[in-house]
């Protein structure tokens, strides 16, 4: 149980760390999952309440177990997205993305910004941190290699 809580916490951190840039939405699925996760965190509870009440009003007591199961499923979807994000944050980067991050790091070093080097065991969280630094400290339209 604590591993799931840890994944959810890492997913929340990753969600806050990832830069919200349109150009990255085309390349990675992470910004779309983050946007969906934020939307579901706001709207899942009202959707569950309305659907449960409507089912109960139309079908009566016989739908209570099924309505409760469906409500719990819908309430779990935001947590499922956070678990996915937490798992994604820990995954190691492929070699192609490591070299892409090295190019971005070189752009930042050329601009006079000090950046930690990426190791061969870098993960998506490290890439998100680097991209976040690049978008916040470099020009908003820095060159994506």
MDTraj code that builds the backbone (N, CA, C; nanometers):
import mdtraj as md
import numpy as np

residues = "UNK UNK UNK UNK UNK UNK UNK UNK UNK UNK UNK UNK UNK UNK UNK UNK UNK UNK UNK UNK UNK UNK UNK UNK UNK UNK UNK UNK UNK UNK UNK UNK UNK UNK UNK UNK UNK UNK UNK UNK UNK UNK UNK UNK UNK UNK UNK UNK UNK UNK UNK UNK UNK UNK UNK UNK UNK UNK UNK UNK UNK UNK UNK UNK UNK UNK UNK UNK UNK UNK UNK UNK UNK UNK UNK UNK UNK UNK UNK UNK UNK UNK UNK UNK UNK UNK UNK UNK UNK UNK UNK UNK UNK UNK UNK UNK UNK UNK UNK UNK UNK UNK UNK UNK UNK UNK UNK UNK UNK UNK UNK UNK UNK UNK UNK UNK UNK UNK UNK UNK UNK UNK UNK UNK UNK UNK UNK UNK UNK UNK UNK UNK UNK UNK UNK UNK UNK UNK UNK UNK UNK UNK UNK UNK UNK".split()
xyz = np.array([
    [0.0817, -0.1199, 0.0000],
    [0.0000, 0.0000, 0.0000],
    [0.0860, 0.1261, 0.0000],
    [0.1983, 0.1209, 0.0719],
    [0.2838, 0.2396, 0.0764],
    [0.3511, 0.2639, -0.0588],
    [0.3714, 0.1569, -0.1375],
    [0.4303, 0.1744, -0.2704],
    [0.3350, 0.2509, -0.3622],
    [0.2068, 0.2237, -0.3505],
    [0.1080, 0.2961, -0.4312],
    [0.1022, 0.4422, -0.3888],
    [0.1068, 0.4667, -0.2588],
    [0.1072, 0.6049, -0.2106],
    [0.2320, 0.6780, -0.2581],
    [0.3457, 0.6086, -0.2583],
    [0.4686, 0.6685, -0.3072],
    [0.4587, 0.7007, -0.4563],
    [0.3992, 0.6107, -0.5344],
    [0.3800, 0.6366, -0.6776],
    [0.2881, 0.7564, -0.7000],
    [0.1826, 0.7679, -0.6196],
    [0.0908, 0.8809, -0.6324],
    [0.1622, 1.0116, -0.5987],
    [0.2433, 1.0114, -0.4936],
    [0.3189, 1.1311, -0.4572],
    [0.4195, 1.1682, -0.5661],
    [0.4877, 1.0674, -0.6215],
    [0.5817, 1.0943, -0.7303],
    [0.5088, 1.1446, -0.8546],
    [0.3886, 1.0928, -0.8783],
    [0.3081, 1.1401, -0.9907],
    [0.2681, 1.2850, -0.9743],
    [0.2332, 1.3241, -0.8525],
    [0.1992, 1.4651, -0.8269],
    [0.3202, 1.5558, -0.8474],
    [0.4371, 1.5126, -0.7994],
    [0.5587, 1.5913, -0.8190],
    [0.5921, 1.6043, -0.9673],
    [0.5813, 1.4934, -1.0386],
    [0.6102, 1.4921, -1.1824],
    [0.5115, 1.5808, -1.2574],
    [0.3878, 1.5793, -1.2135],
    [0.2827, 1.6616, -1.2740],
    [0.3162, 1.8101, -1.2582],
    [0.3686, 1.8491, -1.1437],
    [0.4057, 1.9883, -1.1210],
    [0.5361, 2.0252, -1.1910],
    [0.6260, 1.9290, -1.2080],
    [0.7573, 1.9548, -1.2654],
    [0.7547, 1.9670, -1.4174],
    [0.6659, 1.8933, -1.4830],
    [0.6645, 1.8904, -1.6292],
    [0.6213, 2.0264, -1.6846],
    [0.6988, 2.0846, -1.7786],
    [0.6598, 2.2143, -1.8350],
    [0.5392, 2.2014, -1.9275],
    [0.4459, 2.2924, -1.9137],
    [0.3247, 2.2904, -1.9955],
    [0.3488, 2.3707, -2.1227],
    [0.4106, 2.3067, -2.2207],
    [0.4411, 2.3696, -2.3489],
    [0.3750, 2.2896, -2.4593],
    [0.3175, 2.3616, -2.5535],
    [0.2454, 2.2980, -2.6631],
    [0.3371, 2.2104, -2.7481],
    [0.4615, 2.2541, -2.7679],
    [0.5544, 2.1774, -2.8513],
    [0.5833, 2.0400, -2.7910],
    [0.5836, 2.0301, -2.6596],
    [0.6101, 1.9021, -2.5944],
    [0.4904, 1.8082, -2.6014],
    [0.3709, 1.8631, -2.6153],
    [0.2510, 1.7792, -2.6247],
    [0.2502, 1.6952, -2.7514],
    [0.3181, 1.7432, -2.8538],
    [0.3244, 1.6695, -2.9795],
    [0.4220, 1.5528, -2.9677],
    [0.5269, 1.5716, -2.8895],
    [0.6341, 1.4728, -2.8806],
    [0.6052, 1.3655, -2.7750],
    [0.5548, 1.4068, -2.6592],
    [0.5375, 1.3159, -2.5454],
    [0.3903, 1.3044, -2.5066],
    [0.3483, 1.1883, -2.4519],
    [0.2110, 1.1758, -2.4027],
    [0.1913, 1.2384, -2.2647],
    [0.2989, 1.2676, -2.1939],
    [0.2912, 1.3153, -2.0562],
    [0.2065, 1.4417, -2.0393],
    [0.2223, 1.5461, -2.1232],
    [0.1392, 1.6658, -2.1032],
    [-0.0104, 1.6384, -2.1192],
    [-0.0455, 1.5481, -2.2094],
    [-0.1880, 1.5152, -2.2267],
    [-0.2414, 1.4400, -2.1061],
    [-0.1608, 1.3477, -2.0521],
    [-0.2025, 1.2743, -1.9322],
    [-0.2145, 1.3702, -1.8140],
    [-0.1216, 1.4644, -1.8033],
    [-0.1256, 1.5619, -1.6937],
    [-0.2497, 1.6487, -1.7041],
    [-0.2816, 1.6937, -1.8243],
    [-0.4003, 1.7768, -1.8432],
    [-0.5270, 1.6979, -1.8086],
    [-0.5336, 1.5741, -1.8541],
    [-0.6484, 1.4889, -1.8229],
    [-0.6578, 1.4614, -1.6734],
    [-0.5447, 1.4368, -1.6105],
    [-0.5428, 1.4101, -1.4667],
    [-0.5943, 1.5296, -1.3867],
    [-0.5508, 1.6493, -1.4239],
    [-0.5985, 1.7690, -1.3540],
    [-0.7481, 1.7886, -1.3738],
    [-0.7957, 1.7632, -1.4957],
    [-0.9393, 1.7760, -1.5218],
    [-1.0185, 1.6745, -1.4402],
    [-0.9708, 1.5515, -1.4351],
    [-1.0413, 1.4478, -1.3602],
    [-1.0374, 1.4727, -1.2100],
    [-0.9291, 1.5301, -1.1595],
    [-0.9222, 1.5602, -1.0177],
    [-1.0280, 1.6618, -0.9773],
    [-1.0635, 1.7504, -1.0703],
    [-1.1654, 1.8504, -1.0405],
    [-1.3071, 1.7979, -1.0629],
    [-1.3238, 1.7122, -1.1630],
    [-1.4599, 1.6792, -1.2044],
    [-1.5073, 1.5384, -1.1706],
    [-1.4224, 1.4511, -1.1207],
    [-1.4649, 1.3131, -1.0957],
    [-1.5707, 1.3043, -0.9855],
    [-1.5521, 1.3762, -0.8773],
    [-1.6471, 1.3678, -0.7659],
    [-1.7871, 1.4170, -0.8045],
    [-1.8021, 1.5318, -0.8708],
    [-1.9374, 1.5719, -0.9121],
    [-2.0009, 1.4749, -1.0116],
    [-1.9220, 1.4208, -1.1012],
    [-1.9753, 1.3241, -1.1975],
    [-2.0268, 1.2007, -1.1253],
    [-1.9510, 1.1535, -1.0270],
    [-1.9916, 1.0356, -0.9502],
    [-2.1204, 1.0626, -0.8737],
    [-2.1284, 1.1769, -0.8092],
    [-2.2485, 1.2097, -0.7312],
    [-2.3723, 1.2154, -0.8195],
    [-2.3619, 1.2852, -0.9300],
    [-2.4775, 1.2996, -1.0194],
    [-2.5175, 1.1649, -1.0772],
    [-2.4202, 1.0867, -1.1245],
    [-2.4564, 0.9585, -1.1851],
    [-2.5149, 0.8621, -1.0830],
    [-2.4636, 0.8621, -0.9597],
    [-2.5171, 0.7726, -0.8582],
    [-2.6607, 0.8116, -0.8210],
    [-2.6847, 0.9404, -0.8037],
    [-2.8199, 0.9866, -0.7678],
    [-2.9191, 0.9573, -0.8804],
    [-2.8783, 0.9823, -1.0046],
    [-2.9677, 0.9566, -1.1180],
    [-3.0009, 0.8084, -1.1271],
    [-2.9005, 0.7224, -1.1115],
    [-2.9266, 0.5781, -1.1160],
    [-3.0199, 0.5359, -1.0033],
    [-2.9983, 0.5896, -0.8859],
    [-3.0825, 0.5531, -0.7721],
    [-3.2264, 0.6013, -0.7929],
    [-3.2441, 0.7215, -0.8452],
    [-3.3784, 0.7747, -0.8670],
    [-3.4545, 0.6975, -0.9736],
    [-3.3861, 0.6540, -1.0788],
    [-3.4557, 0.5838, -1.1868],
    [-3.4758, 0.4353, -1.1602],
    [-3.3801, 0.3714, -1.0918],
    [-3.3868, 0.2261, -1.0788],
    [-3.4085, 0.1769, -0.9365],
    [-3.3987, 0.2624, -0.8388],
    [-3.4284, 0.2239, -0.7014],
    [-3.3152, 0.1489, -0.6332],
    [-3.3555, 0.0710, -0.5303],
    [-3.2584, 0.0024, -0.4447],
    [-3.1804, -0.1068, -0.5174],
    [-3.2371, -0.1641, -0.6224],
    [-3.1706, -0.2767, -0.6872],
    [-3.0410, -0.2378, -0.7588],
    [-3.0207, -0.1104, -0.7835],
    [-2.9013, -0.0658, -0.8557],
    [-2.7893, -0.0205, -0.7615],
    [-2.8132, -0.0223, -0.6308],
    [-2.7130, 0.0268, -0.5361],
    [-2.5763, -0.0417, -0.5485],
    [-2.5670, -0.1750, -0.5521],
    [-2.4332, -0.2356, -0.5631],
    [-2.3615, -0.1987, -0.6932],
    [-2.4337, -0.2013, -0.8033],
    [-2.3738, -0.1684, -0.9326],
    [-2.3366, -0.0206, -0.9391],
    [-2.4222, 0.0661, -0.8874],
    [-2.3935, 0.2094, -0.8856],
    [-2.2748, 0.2422, -0.7975],
    [-2.2642, 0.1730, -0.6842],
    [-2.1513, 0.1947, -0.5955],
    [-2.0209, 0.1487, -0.6610],
    [-2.0249, 0.0335, -0.7272],
    [-1.9048, -0.0167, -0.7950],
    [-1.8618, 0.0793, -0.9071],
    [-1.9586, 0.1280, -0.9839],
    [-1.9259, 0.2217, -1.0914],
    [-1.8713, 0.3527, -1.0347],
    [-1.9281, 0.3981, -0.9252],
    [-1.8814, 0.5214, -0.8619],
    [-1.7375, 0.5076, -0.8129],
    [-1.7058, 0.3942, -0.7521],
    [-1.5692, 0.3723, -0.7056],
    [-1.4710, 0.3640, -0.8220],
    [-1.5147, 0.3046, -0.9323],
    [-1.4297, 0.2978, -1.0507],
    [-1.3999, 0.4375, -1.1047],
    [-1.5019, 0.5204, -1.1164],
    [-1.4822, 0.6560, -1.1685],
    [-1.3978, 0.7386, -1.0724],
    [-1.4163, 0.7211, -0.9428],
    [-1.3352, 0.7945, -0.8451],
    [-1.1880, 0.7525, -0.8478],
    [-1.1607, 0.6303, -0.8924],
    [-1.0221, 0.5829, -0.8950],
    [-0.9449, 0.6306, -1.0174],
    [-1.0115, 0.6813, -1.1191],
    [-0.9429, 0.7196, -1.2433],
    [-0.8389, 0.8298, -1.2214],
    [-0.8654, 0.9358, -1.1448],
    [-0.7580, 1.0342, -1.1226],
    [-0.6357, 0.9736, -1.0532],
    [-0.6582, 0.8818, -0.9624],
    [-0.5462, 0.8163, -0.8953],
    [-0.4706, 0.7241, -0.9903],
    [-0.5425, 0.6608, -1.0826],
    [-0.4763, 0.5772, -1.1813],
    [-0.3836, 0.6608, -1.2693],
    [-0.4275, 0.7805, -1.3048],
    [-0.3415, 0.8665, -1.3875],
    [-0.2193, 0.9126, -1.3073],
    [-0.2355, 0.9412, -1.1788],
    [-0.1212, 0.9804, -1.0963],
    [-0.0239, 0.8636, -1.0763],
    [-0.0768, 0.7430, -1.0647],
    [0.0097, 0.6256, -1.0530],
    [0.0894, 0.6072, -1.1821],
    [0.0232, 0.6266, -1.2975],
    [0.0933, 0.6156, -1.4250],
    [0.2037, 0.7210, -1.4344],
    [0.1743, 0.8426, -1.3935],
    [0.2743, 0.9493, -1.3974],
    [0.3908, 0.9191, -1.3029],
    [0.3610, 0.8653, -1.1853],
    [0.4670, 0.8289, -1.0919],
    [0.5552, 0.7176, -1.1461],
    [0.4928, 0.6210, -1.2127],
    [0.5688, 0.5131, -1.2753],
    [0.6528, 0.5669, -1.3905],
    [0.5949, 0.6552, -1.4689],
    [0.6640, 0.7147, -1.5835],
    [0.7841, 0.7977, -1.5373],
    [0.7702, 0.8685, -1.4266],
    [0.8785, 0.9529, -1.3762],
    [1.0023, 0.8712, -1.3419],
    [0.9845, 0.7464, -1.3010],
    [1.0968, 0.6617, -1.2611],
    [1.1570, 0.5826, -1.3760],
    [1.0902, 0.5758, -1.4911],
    [1.1407, 0.4963, -1.6022],
    [1.2694, 0.5563, -1.6587],
    [1.3659, 0.4732, -1.6924],
    [1.4893, 0.5257, -1.7506],
    [1.4655, 0.5775, -1.8926],
    [1.5404, 0.6799, -1.9279],
    [1.5291, 0.7389, -2.0613],
    [1.5979, 0.6497, -2.1645],
    [1.5405, 0.6396, -2.2850],
    [1.6125, 0.5720, -2.3931],
    [1.7347, 0.6552, -2.4335],
    [1.8287, 0.5920, -2.5004],
    [1.9523, 0.6606, -2.5378],
    [1.9274, 0.7810, -2.6284],
    [1.8271, 0.7727, -2.7155],
    [1.7950, 0.8851, -2.8024],
    [1.7526, 1.0084, -2.7245],
    [1.6740, 0.9882, -2.6202],
    [1.6312, 1.1012, -2.5377],
    [1.7448, 1.1540, -2.4509],
    [1.8363, 1.0661, -2.4110],
    [1.9516, 1.1132, -2.3336],
    [2.0373, 1.2057, -2.4194],
    [2.0575, 1.1687, -2.5456],
    [2.1373, 1.2562, -2.6327],
    [2.0617, 1.3862, -2.6626],
    [1.9291, 1.3792, -2.6753],
    [1.8483, 1.4995, -2.6975],
    [1.8595, 1.5925, -2.5766],
    [1.8539, 1.5358, -2.4569],
    [1.8696, 1.6158, -2.3350],
    [2.0101, 1.6746, -2.3255],
    [2.1099, 1.6015, -2.3750],
    [2.2462, 1.6537, -2.3744],
    [2.2569, 1.7754, -2.4668],
    [2.1865, 1.7728, -2.5797],
    [2.1861, 1.8885, -2.6694],
    [2.1199, 2.0094, -2.6031],
    [2.0107, 1.9857, -2.5337],
    [1.9436, 2.0951, -2.4620],
    [2.0351, 2.1482, -2.3520],
    [2.1012, 2.0575, -2.2834],
    [2.1947, 2.0986, -2.1781],
    [2.3072, 2.1832, -2.2362],
    [2.3583, 2.1454, -2.3551],
    [2.4631, 2.2240, -2.4200],
    [2.4133, 2.3635, -2.4583],
    [2.2882, 2.3725, -2.5026],
    [2.2302, 2.5048, -2.5320],
    [2.2262, 2.5909, -2.4060],
    [2.1912, 2.5287, -2.2952],
    [2.1843, 2.6031, -2.1694],
    [2.3234, 2.6450, -2.1229],
    [2.4223, 2.5565, -2.1402],
    [2.5587, 2.5914, -2.1026],
    [2.6128, 2.7039, -2.1905],
    [2.5777, 2.7019, -2.3205],
    [2.6184, 2.8094, -2.4114],
    [2.5569, 2.9426, -2.3718],
    [2.4382, 2.9380, -2.3117],
    [2.3710, 3.0603, -2.2676],
    [2.4214, 3.1059, -2.1301],
    [2.5126, 3.0304, -2.0701],
    [2.5697, 3.0697, -1.9422],
    [2.4921, 3.0217, -1.8211],
    [2.4087, 2.9221, -1.8388],
    [2.3286, 2.8678, -1.7283],
    [2.3941, 2.7390, -1.6811],
    [2.4195, 2.7288, -1.5528],
    [2.4803, 2.6064, -1.5005],
    [2.3726, 2.4996, -1.4812],
    [2.4037, 2.3802, -1.5309],
    [2.3078, 2.2699, -1.5285],
    [2.3811, 2.1436, -1.4863],
    [2.3149, 2.0626, -1.4067],
    [2.3702, 1.9339, -1.3663],
    [2.3807, 1.8423, -1.4882],
    [2.4874, 1.7636, -1.4985],
    [2.4959, 1.6686, -1.6102],
    [2.3988, 1.5525, -1.5898],
    [2.3510, 1.4969, -1.7018],
    [2.2621, 1.3813, -1.6966],
    [2.3453, 1.2541, -1.6993],
    [2.3100, 1.1598, -1.6159],
    [2.3816, 1.0328, -1.6142],
    [2.3223, 0.9387, -1.7187],
    [2.3884, 0.8285, -1.7400],
    [2.3375, 0.7263, -1.8333],
    [2.2100, 0.6614, -1.7788],
    [2.1854, 0.6754, -1.6479],
    [2.0671, 0.6173, -1.5855],
    [1.9616, 0.7240, -1.5571],
    [1.9605, 0.8278, -1.6389],
    [1.8637, 0.9360, -1.6197],
    [1.7221, 0.8839, -1.6437],
    [1.6262, 0.9428, -1.5735],
    [1.4872, 0.9022, -1.5864],
    [1.4047, 1.0198, -1.6408],
    [1.2770, 0.9942, -1.6641],
    [1.1898, 1.0976, -1.7199],
    [1.1765, 1.2172, -1.6254],
    [1.1887, 1.1944, -1.4959],
    [1.1825, 1.3053, -1.4008],
    [1.3002, 1.3999, -1.4221],
    [1.4189, 1.3432, -1.4485],
    [1.5362, 1.4255, -1.4753],
    [1.5173, 1.5073, -1.6033],
    [1.4586, 1.4440, -1.7059],
    [1.4327, 1.5154, -1.8302],
    [1.3307, 1.6272, -1.8079],
    [1.2277, 1.6005, -1.7298],
    [1.1280, 1.7033, -1.7013],
    [1.1899, 1.8206, -1.6274],
    [1.2789, 1.7916, -1.5351],
    [1.3473, 1.8978, -1.4617],
    [1.4335, 1.9820, -1.5557],
    [1.5059, 1.9152, -1.6462],
    [1.5894, 1.9867, -1.7426],
    [1.5047, 2.0727, -1.8360],
    [1.3947, 2.0170, -1.8865],
    [1.3070, 2.0935, -1.9760],
    [1.2427, 2.2112, -1.9033],
    [1.2071, 2.1898, -1.7788],
    [1.1481, 2.2974, -1.6999],
    [1.2485, 2.4111, -1.6820],
    [1.3734, 2.3767, -1.6530],
    [1.4774, 2.4782, -1.6410],
    [1.5000, 2.5487, -1.7741],
    [1.5003, 2.4727, -1.8822],
    [1.5253, 2.5315, -2.0137],
    [1.4164, 2.6304, -2.0505],
    [1.2910, 2.5944, -2.0263],
    [1.1810, 2.6848, -2.0612],
    [1.1741, 2.8047, -1.9679],
    [1.2167, 2.7893, -1.8431],
    [1.2059, 2.9025, -1.7516],
    [1.3251, 2.9970, -1.7605],
    [1.4440, 2.9453, -1.7916],
    [1.5630, 3.0299, -1.7902],
    [1.6080, 3.0748, -1.9279],
    [1.5791, 2.9966, -2.0303],
    [1.6139, 3.0377, -2.1661],
    [1.4986, 3.1156, -2.2259],
    [1.5185, 3.1634, -2.3443],
    [1.4111, 3.2308, -2.4169],
    [1.2943, 3.1331, -2.4322],
    [1.1744, 3.1839, -2.4328],
    [1.0555, 3.0980, -2.4393],
    [1.0544, 3.0104, -2.5643],
    [1.1201, 3.0548, -2.6682],
    [1.1207, 2.9778, -2.7934],
    [1.2587, 2.9175, -2.8177],
    [1.3178, 2.8560, -2.7152],
    [1.4492, 2.7965, -2.7375],
    [1.4369, 2.6817, -2.8368],
    [1.5471, 2.6544, -2.9052],
    [1.5440, 2.5544, -3.0121],
    [1.5316, 2.4144, -2.9542],
    [1.4266, 2.3440, -2.9954],
    [1.4148, 2.2038, -2.9609],
    [1.4954, 2.1269, -3.0654],
    [1.5977, 2.0517, -3.0229],
    [1.6793, 1.9777, -3.1222],
    [1.6000, 1.8705, -3.1921],
])
top = md.Topology()
chain = top.add_chain()
for i, resn in enumerate(residues, 1):
    res = top.add_residue(resn, chain, resSeq=i)
    for name in ("N", "CA", "C"):
        top.add_atom(name, md.element.get_by_symbol(name[0]), res)
traj = md.Trajectory(xyz[None], top)
